[in-house]
Amino acid sequence: MSRIGKLPINIPAGVTVTLKDNVVTVKGPKGELTQSVDPSILVSVEDGEIKFSIDEKSEVAQKQKQAFHGLYRALVNNMVVGVSQGYKKEMELVGVGYRVSNQGNLVEFSLGYTHPIFIQLPSEIKVETKTERNKNPYICLESCDKQLLGLVCAKIRSFRKPEPYKGKGILYIGEQIRRKSGKAAGAK
């Protein structure tokens, strides 16, 4: 059995969990999420907890069932945390002339290319941008769906990945970039 899969998920106040035909639906103050679960995993909701167990009668290989056990428990746990507390990612743009602004969920980036980059974010994501004098432009993304939030952040980061020589690019707040010295320092 999976060590992660064996752990029960406590359902916080204000969150409702429904199970129908191997589809788990979680509703809370921040939103509603659904996740289909493989038939080889049994899901039960009782006493304010969600429990996962392996169906020994299913035709799926044992190793695959154990992998699914931990996977679906982690996915449903992320859903419960998302609809109750939500997830938040903060990024900053490091570079001369880099700017970001938004109008609703349409975000405009100016990243040193010849053209601005526009991205339309999904309606499930709330975005906030700040540009202050003598500080790097800042973008904050919030959502109840951890998977979607990570995908959008990776897409935004792909516009200008952090580079190791000058440290320019789109970084997560608090991220450390391993700097390289360049060829001038190596020629001695």
N, C-alpha and C positions, 0 to 999 in steps of 0.2 A: 504494500500500500504506500501511497505517497504521503510524505510527512506533511506537506501543505494541504493535501486533500482531506486528511483526517480532521483538521481543525474546523470547528463549527463557526459560522458567521453570525454574530449578534446583530439583530435587527434594531436600529435605533428608533426612538420615538418619532412619529410623523412619517415613517417609511412603511409602505405596504408592499408585500411580495406575493405575487400570484404565480401559480404553476399550472400550465395547461398544455398537454401534448408535447412534453419535453421542451417547452419554451418558457423561460423565466422572465417575468415582467416585474420591474422594480419602479415604484412611483414614490416621489418625495417632494420636498419643497423646491428643489432646484430643477426638477424635470422628471422625465420618464424614459427608461431604457429597457430594451428587450435583448435577450440572448438565447439562441437555440442551443440545446445541450445534446450531445451524442447519446443515442439510446443505450450504450453500454454503461452509462453513469446514471445512477438513481439519485434523484433529488427529493428531499423531504423538508417541509416547513412545519416546525412544531415548537411550542414553548418559546417563541420569540427568537428562534435560531434556524438557520438554514444548514442542513447537513447533506453531505455528499458521500455516496458509497458506490462500490463497483458491483455491477451485475455479473455474477460468475457464470450465468447461463448464456451470455451473449457470445457470438461467434468471433469477435475481435480478439486479436492476439493479446496475451496477458501484459506484455510490455507496453503495448499501445493503450490498453485500458488504464494502466498506472499513469501514463503520461497525460491522458485525458482527465484523470481524477484531479491532479493538481492544477491543470490548465483551467478547467471550468470553474473550480473553486476560486482561483485567482481572478478570473474574469467577472464572476458574480460579485466578489468582494469589491472589486474596483467600481462596479455599478452601484453598490450600496453606499460606498464612501462618496461617490460622485453625486448622487441625488440628495445626500444629506449635507455634505460639506462643500463639495465642488473641488475642482482642480484649477490651479493657476500657474502660468508660466510667464516669466519676465525675461525680455531680451533687450539688448542695447546695440546700437549701431556705432561702431568705432571706425572713424575715418574722416578725413577732411571733406566737408561738403555733403556728407551723408545725411539725408533727411527722411522723415516718415510723417505722414498725416493720414487721417481717415475721415470719411463721411459715412456714418452708419457702419456697415460691414464691408465697404469698399476701401481698401487700404492702398495708398500710393507711396512707393519707395523711390527715392532718388539716391542711387548708389554708385555714381561715377560713370555710368554708361551714357551713351548719347541720347537715351530715351528714358522716361520714367517707367517703372514697373507697377502695374496695377494688379491686385488680387482681390477677388470677391470671396469673402469668408462665408462659411455656412451659417445659417441663422442660429444654430445651437451655440455658437461662440460669440462671447462679448469681447470687444476690443477697445483698448484705451491707449492713446499715444500722447507723449509729452515731448516737447522740445524746449529746453531751458538754455539760457545763455551760459557758456563755459561748462556745459555738461553734455554728455553723449545723448543723442535722441533715444527715447525709451518706448518700448511697446509691451503692453501687458495683455495677455489672452486668458480668458476664463471660460470654463465649460464644465458640464457634468460628465461628459464622455471623455475619459482619459485617452482612449485610443485615437479618437478624432483630433483631440488637442495635440497629441504628439505628432500626428501626421501633418497637421497644418504648420506646426513649429518647424518640422524638418523641411517642409517645402519653402518656408520663408528663409530659413537658414541657407538653403541651396542657392539663393540669389547671389550671396557673397559669403562663401565659407571663410572662416578665420584663417589667415595665412601666418606662417611661423616667423617671417622675417621682420615685418613691421607691426604685426598684431592687429591688422585691420580686418574688418568683416562684421558679420552679425553674430554676437555672442550671447549666451545665456548669462543672466546676472550671477556673478560669483564664479564664473568659469575661468580657469587658469589655462592660458595657451603656452605650450612649451616653445620657447623662442630659440631660434637658430642664430648663430653669429654672422653668417654670410661669408662670402669669399674673401673680403678684405681682412677679416680677423685670422683666416687660415694661412694667408701668404706671408710667412715670416722667414 
